[in-house]
Amino acid sequence: MRWLALAFVALIVGLQYPMWLGKGGWLQVREYGRQLAAQRETNATLKQRNETLDADVRDLKAGYEAIEERARAELGMIRNDEVFFQIERGGTGVKPAATATKTKSEKPK
C-alpha cells in the first residue's frame, strides 16, 4: 500500500514538473509576460516619437512657416527687412571699454 502511494506521488510530481518548470511552464510564461509589458512600453514611446516626427515632416511639406521657424531657431537666420535685437541675461549687456593706463615703469614707444 505504501508503494502505491509513493507511485501516485511520483506520478503527480512527474506530471506537474512540465507545467511548472518545463518549456512553456508557468514560470516561463510569467517571464514572457514581463518581457511583453516592457516591449509594449518601448513601443508606446517609439510610437509617440514617430508621431512627432511625422507631424514635423507634414509641417515642413505644407508651408514655409515651419522652415522659417527652424531657420531662425537652429541657424540664427533673419529676414532682410528685419532688425535683430539680442538681449543678454544676467548682466547689463554693456561691457566697459578697456582703458590704457601707463605706469611709470613702462617705456613710451
SENUVO-368163 format. One line per 4 residues: for each residue x, y, z of N, C-alpha, C, CB. Coordinates in Angstrom, 1 decimal. Glycine has a CB too. Example, Ala and Ser with C-alpha at 12.3 -4.5 7.8 and 13.67 -1.06 7.14 Angstrom:
2
13.2,-5.7,7.8,12.3,-4.5,7.8,13.2,-3.3,7.8,11.3,-4.5,9.0 | 12.8,-2.2,7.1,13.7,-1.1,7.1,12.9,0.0,7.9,14.1,-0.6,5.7
This chain:
109
0.8,-1.2,0.0,0.0,0.0,0.0,0.9,1.3,0.0,-0.9,0.0,1.2 | 2.0,1.2,0.8,2.8,2.3,0.8,3.5,2.6,-0.5,3.9,2.1,1.9 | 3.8,1.5,-1.2,4.5,1.6,-2.6,3.5,2.3,-3.5,4.9,0.3,-3.1 | 2.2,2.0,-3.4,1.2,2.5,-4.3,1.1,4.0,-4.1,-0.1,1.8,-4.1
1.1,4.5,-2.8,1.0,5.9,-2.5,2.2,6.6,-3.1,0.9,6.1,-1.0 | 3.4,6.1,-2.9,4.6,6.7,-3.4,4.6,6.7,-4.9,5.9,5.9,-2.9 | 4.1,5.7,-5.6,4.0,5.7,-7.0,3.1,6.8,-7.5,3.5,4.3,-7.5 | 1.9,7.0,-6.8,1.0,8.1,-7.2,1.6,9.4,-7.0,-0.3,8.0,-6.4
2.3,9.6,-5.9,3.0,10.9,-5.6,4.1,11.2,-6.7,3.7,10.9,-4.2 | 4.8,10.1,-7.1,5.8,10.3,-8.1,5.2,10.6,-9.5,6.7,9.0,-8.2 | 4.1,10.0,-9.7,3.3,10.2,-11.0,2.8,11.7,-11.0,2.2,9.2,-11.1 | 2.3,12.1,-9.9,1.8,13.5,-9.8,2.9,14.5,-10.0,1.0,13.8,-8.5
4.0,14.3,-9.3,5.2,15.1,-9.5,5.7,15.1,-10.9,6.3,14.7,-8.5 | 5.7,14.0,-11.5,6.2,13.8,-12.9,5.3,14.6,-13.8,6.2,12.4,-13.3 | 4.0,14.6,-13.6,3.0,15.3,-14.4,3.1,16.9,-14.2,1.6,14.8,-14.2 | 3.3,17.3,-12.9,3.4,18.7,-12.6,4.7,19.4,-13.0,3.2,18.8,-11.1
5.8,18.6,-13.1,7.1,19.2,-13.5,7.0,20.0,-14.8,8.1,18.1,-13.6 | 6.5,19.5,-15.9,6.5,20.3,-17.1,5.6,21.6,-17.0,6.0,19.5,-18.3 | 4.6,21.4,-16.2,3.7,22.6,-16.0,4.3,23.7,-15.3,2.4,22.2,-15.3 | 5.2,23.4,-14.3,5.8,24.5,-13.5,7.2,24.9,-14.0,5.9,24.0,-12.1
8.0,23.9,-14.4,9.4,24.2,-14.7,9.8,23.9,-16.1,10.3,23.4,-13.8 | 9.0,23.2,-16.9,9.3,22.8,-18.2,9.2,23.9,-19.2,8.5,21.7,-18.7 | 9.4,23.6,-20.5,9.3,24.6,-21.6,7.8,24.9,-21.7,9.8,24.0,-22.9 | 7.5,26.2,-21.6,6.1,26.7,-21.7,5.4,26.6,-20.4,5.4,25.9,-22.7
6.2,26.4,-19.3,5.6,26.3,-18.0,5.2,27.6,-17.4,6.5,25.6,-17.0 | 4.6,27.6,-16.2,4.1,28.9,-15.6,5.3,29.9,-15.4,3.5,28.5,-14.3 | 6.4,29.4,-15.0,7.5,30.4,-14.7,8.0,31.1,-16.0,8.7,29.7,-14.1 | 8.0,30.3,-17.1,8.4,30.9,-18.3,7.3,31.8,-18.9,8.8,29.8,-19.4
6.1,31.5,-18.7,5.0,32.3,-19.1,5.0,33.6,-18.4,3.6,31.6,-18.9 | 5.3,33.6,-17.1,5.4,34.9,-16.3,6.6,35.8,-16.8,5.6,34.6,-14.8 | 7.7,35.1,-17.2,8.8,35.9,-17.7,8.5,36.5,-19.1,10.1,35.0,-17.8 | 7.8,35.7,-19.9,7.3,36.3,-21.2,6.4,37.4,-21.0,6.7,35.2,-22.0
5.5,37.3,-20.0,4.6,38.4,-19.7,5.3,39.7,-19.3,3.7,38.0,-18.6 | 6.4,39.6,-18.5,7.2,40.7,-18.1,7.9,41.3,-19.4,8.3,40.3,-17.1 | 8.4,40.5,-20.2,9.1,41.0,-21.4,8.1,41.7,-22.3,9.8,39.8,-22.1 | 6.9,41.1,-22.4,5.9,41.7,-23.3,5.5,43.1,-22.8,4.7,40.8,-23.3
5.3,43.2,-21.5,5.0,44.5,-20.9,6.1,45.6,-21.2,4.7,44.4,-19.4 | 7.3,45.2,-21.0,8.5,46.1,-21.3,8.5,46.5,-22.8,9.8,45.4,-20.9 | 8.2,45.5,-23.6,8.2,45.8,-25.1,7.1,46.7,-25.5,8.2,44.5,-25.9 | 5.9,46.5,-24.9,4.8,47.4,-25.1,5.1,48.9,-24.7,3.5,46.9,-24.4
5.8,49.0,-23.6,6.1,50.4,-23.1,7.1,51.0,-24.1,6.8,50.3,-21.7 | 8.1,50.2,-24.5,9.1,50.7,-25.5,8.4,51.1,-26.8,10.2,49.7,-25.8 | 7.4,50.3,-27.2,6.7,50.6,-28.5,5.9,51.9,-28.4,5.8,49.4,-28.8 | 5.3,52.1,-27.2,4.5,53.3,-27.0,5.3,54.5,-27.1,3.7,53.2,-25.6
6.5,54.5,-26.5,7.5,55.6,-26.5,7.9,55.9,-28.0,8.7,55.3,-25.6 | 8.2,54.8,-28.7,8.7,55.0,-30.1,7.5,55.4,-31.0,9.2,53.6,-30.6 | 6.3,55.0,-30.7,5.1,55.5,-31.4,4.9,57.0,-31.3,3.9,54.7,-31.0 | 5.1,57.4,-30.0,4.9,58.9,-29.8,6.0,59.7,-30.5,5.0,59.1,-28.2
7.2,59.1,-30.5,8.3,59.8,-31.2,8.1,59.8,-32.7,9.7,59.1,-30.9 | 7.6,58.7,-33.3,7.3,58.7,-34.7,6.1,59.7,-35.1,6.9,57.3,-35.1 | 5.1,59.8,-34.2,4.1,60.7,-34.5,4.6,62.2,-34.5,2.9,60.6,-33.4 | 5.5,62.5,-33.6,6.1,63.8,-33.5,6.9,64.1,-34.8,7.0,64.0,-32.3
7.7,63.1,-35.2,8.5,63.3,-36.4,7.6,63.4,-37.7,9.4,62.1,-36.6 | 6.5,62.6,-37.7,5.5,62.7,-38.8,4.9,64.1,-38.9,4.4,61.6,-38.6 | 4.5,64.6,-37.7,4.0,66.0,-37.7,5.0,67.0,-38.2,3.5,66.4,-36.3 | 6.2,66.9,-37.8,7.3,67.8,-38.3,7.4,67.7,-39.8,8.6,67.5,-37.6
7.4,66.5,-40.3,7.5,66.3,-41.8,6.4,66.9,-42.5,7.6,64.8,-42.1 | 5.1,66.7,-42.0,4.0,67.3,-42.6,4.0,68.8,-42.6,2.7,66.8,-41.9 | 4.5,69.4,-41.5,4.6,70.9,-41.4,5.7,71.4,-42.4,5.1,71.3,-40.0 | 6.8,70.7,-42.5,7.8,71.1,-43.5,7.3,71.0,-44.9,9.1,70.3,-43.3
6.5,70.0,-45.2,6.0,69.9,-46.6,4.9,70.9,-46.9,5.5,68.5,-46.8 | 4.1,71.3,-45.9,2.9,72.1,-46.1,3.2,73.5,-46.4,2.0,72.0,-44.8 | 4.2,74.1,-45.7,4.4,75.5,-45.9,5.7,76.0,-45.4,3.3,76.3,-45.3 | 5.9,77.3,-45.5,7.2,77.9,-45.2,7.3,78.3,-43.7,7.4,79.1,-46.0
6.2,78.3,-43.0,6.3,78.7,-41.6,7.2,77.8,-40.7,4.9,78.7,-40.9 | 7.1,76.5,-40.9,8.0,75.6,-40.2,9.4,75.7,-40.6,7.5,74.1,-40.3 | 9.6,75.9,-41.9,11.0,76.1,-42.4,11.6,77.3,-41.8,11.0,76.1,-43.9 | 10.8,78.4,-41.8,11.3,79.7,-41.3,11.6,79.6,-39.8,10.3,80.8,-41.6
10.7,78.9,-39.1,10.9,78.7,-37.6,12.2,78.0,-37.3,9.8,78.0,-37.0 | 12.5,76.9,-38.1,13.7,76.2,-37.9,14.9,77.0,-38.3,13.7,74.9,-38.7 | 14.9,77.8,-39.3,16.0,78.6,-39.8,16.3,79.6,-38.7,15.7,79.3,-41.1 | 15.3,80.2,-38.1,15.5,81.1,-37.0,16.1,80.5,-35.8,14.2,81.9,-36.7
15.5,79.4,-35.4,16.0,78.7,-34.1,17.3,78.0,-34.2,14.9,77.8,-33.6 | 17.5,77.3,-35.3,18.7,76.5,-35.4,19.9,77.2,-36.0,18.4,75.2,-36.1 | 19.6,78.0,-37.0,20.6,78.7,-37.8,20.8,80.1,-37.4,20.4,78.5,-39.2 | 19.9,80.7,-36.7,20.0,82.1,-36.3,19.8,83.1,-37.5,21.4,82.4,-35.7
19.0,82.7,-38.5,18.8,83.5,-39.6,17.7,84.5,-39.4,18.4,82.6,-40.8 | 17.8,85.6,-40.1,16.8,86.7,-40.0,16.5,87.1,-41.5,17.2,87.9,-39.2 | 15.3,87.8,-41.7,15.0,88.3,-43.0,15.7,89.6,-43.3,13.4,88.5,-43.1 | 15.7,90.0,-44.6,16.4,91.2,-45.0,15.8,92.4,-44.4,16.4,91.3,-46.5
14.5,92.4,-44.2,13.8,93.6,-43.7,13.6,93.7,-42.2,12.5,93.8,-44.4 | 14.3,92.8,-41.5,14.1,92.7,-40.0,15.4,93.3,-39.3,13.9,91.3,-39.6 | 15.1,93.7,-38.1,16.2,94.2,-37.2,16.3,93.2,-36.1,16.0,95.7,-36.7 | 17.5,92.7,-35.8,17.7,91.7,-34.8,18.2,92.3,-33.5,18.7,90.6,-35.3
17.5,92.1,-32.4,18.0,92.5,-31.1,18.3,91.3,-30.3,16.9,93.4,-30.5 | 19.4,91.3,-29.6,19.8,90.2,-28.7,19.9,90.8,-27.3,21.1,89.5,-29.2 | 19.2,90.2,-26.4,19.2,90.6,-25.0,20.0,89.6,-24.2,17.8,90.9,-24.4 | 21.0,90.0,-23.5,21.8,89.1,-22.7,21.2,89.1,-21.3,23.3,89.5,-22.7
21.1,88.0,-20.7,20.5,87.9,-19.4,21.7,87.8,-18.4,19.6,86.6,-19.3 | 21.4,88.2,-17.2,22.4,88.1,-16.1,23.4,89.2,-16.1,23.1,86.8,-16.2 | 23.2,90.2,-16.8,24.2,91.3,-16.8,23.6,92.6,-17.4,25.5,90.9,-17.5 | 24.3,93.6,-17.5,23.8,94.8,-18.1,23.9,94.8,-19.6,24.6,96.0,-17.6
24.7,93.9,-20.1,24.9,93.8,-21.6,25.9,94.7,-22.1,23.6,93.9,-22.2 | 26.4,95.7,-21.3,27.3,96.7,-21.8,28.6,96.4,-21.1,26.8,98.1,-21.5 | 29.7,96.2,-21.8,31.0,96.0,-21.3,31.7,97.3,-21.3,31.8,94.8,-22.0 | 32.4,97.7,-20.2,33.2,98.9,-20.3,34.4,98.8,-21.2,33.6,99.3,-18.9
34.7,99.9,-21.9,35.8,99.9,-22.8,37.1,99.8,-22.0,35.8,101.1,-23.7 | 38.1,99.1,-22.5,39.4,98.9,-21.9,40.1,100.3,-21.9,40.2,97.8,-22.5 | 40.6,100.7,-20.8,41.3,102.0,-20.8,42.8,101.7,-20.7,40.9,102.9,-19.6 | 43.6,102.5,-21.5,45.0,102.3,-21.5,45.6,103.2,-20.4,45.6,102.6,-22.9
46.2,102.6,-19.4,46.9,103.4,-18.4,48.4,103.0,-18.4,46.3,103.1,-17.0 | 49.2,104.0,-18.3,50.6,103.8,-18.3,51.1,103.9,-16.9,51.4,104.9,-19.2 | 52.0,103.0,-16.6,52.7,103.1,-15.3,54.0,103.7,-15.5,52.8,101.6,-14.7 | 54.6,104.1,-14.5,55.9,104.7,-14.5,57.0,103.8,-15.0,56.3,105.3,-13.2
56.8,102.5,-14.9,57.9,101.6,-15.3,57.9,101.3,-16.8,57.8,100.3,-14.5 | 56.8,101.6,-17.5,56.7,101.4,-18.9,57.4,102.4,-19.7,55.2,101.3,-19.3 | 58.0,102.0,-20.8,58.7,103.0,-21.6,57.8,103.4,-22.8,60.0,102.4,-22.1 | 57.8,104.6,-23.1,57.0,105.0,-24.3,57.6,104.4,-25.6,56.9,106.6,-24.4
56.7,104.1,-26.5,57.1,103.5,-27.8,57.3,104.5,-28.8,56.2,102.5,-28.2
